[in-house]
Amino acid sequence: MNGNKWADIIARNKCIIEEKVEEGFYPRKEWEKIWGLATAETLRRIKKLVDAGIMETKKFQVKKSYQSTYPTPHYKLVK
């Protein structure tokens, strides 16, 4: 395969879209740092806050590796 064909294949597969995360939304790892808790306790706290309506959750397409994006849950405290 010549260089132009490879460039075309790469261009077609670059349709992976990364979403801009809305202000105030943070992934679980950020909440771990903010609260200074371990993963398990952070997940428990997030679940309780979401169930109580104090925190909301949204999934954003976030780039995790070179060309892969994944729907990653982000959380925000409701004012």
N, C-alpha and C positions, 0 to 999 in steps of 0.2 A: 504494500500500500504506500502510495506516495504521501508527501507531507500535506498536500491540500486536502486529501480525503480524511486524514487524521484530524486536521483542523476543523473540518465540517462535522465530524462525529463528536468532537469535544464541544463545539459550539451548540449542537443540538442537545447534548446532555447537560448543558449548563442552565437548564430551566429550573434548577433547584432554587427556590426563593427563600431567603431568610427574612423573617418579619422583624420589624422594629418593635422592641418591647416597650409597652406604654409606661409612662412615668409612675413610679411607686410600686411597680410589680417587681418582685425578686424571686429567683429560684430558691429551692430548699437550702442549698449550700450557703447562700447569702444570709438566710435567716439563721442558720447555725452560727455564723460568725457574729451576727447582730446580737443574738441572745446568749452566745457563749455556751451552747448546749451540744450534746452528742446527737448523732443522726436519729436514733430511735426516739429520744425525748422530743426533738424538734418535730418529727413526723406526728407524734401524739398531740403536741400542742397545736400544730397546724390543723389537724383533723378536728379537734375540739373547737377551735376558733371558727373554722368553716361551718361546722354543724350549728354553732350558735349564731351564725350570721354576722360575726365580727370581722371575719376575713373573707375575701372573695378570691376565686381562683380562675385563671385563664391559661390556655395552652398557646404558646407561641412557637413558630418554626424557628429553631435556633441551630446554628451551625455547630456541630460537635466534632467533626473531623474535617479533613481536607475538602471533600466535596459532599458531605452528607449533612442533611438537616433532619432534625427530629422534633416532633411536637413535645415541648418541655413545659410542664406546669410551672406557673409563676403565681405568686401570692401577694395580695395587697391588703393592708388593714383598711377597713371601711371607716370613714370619718363619722 
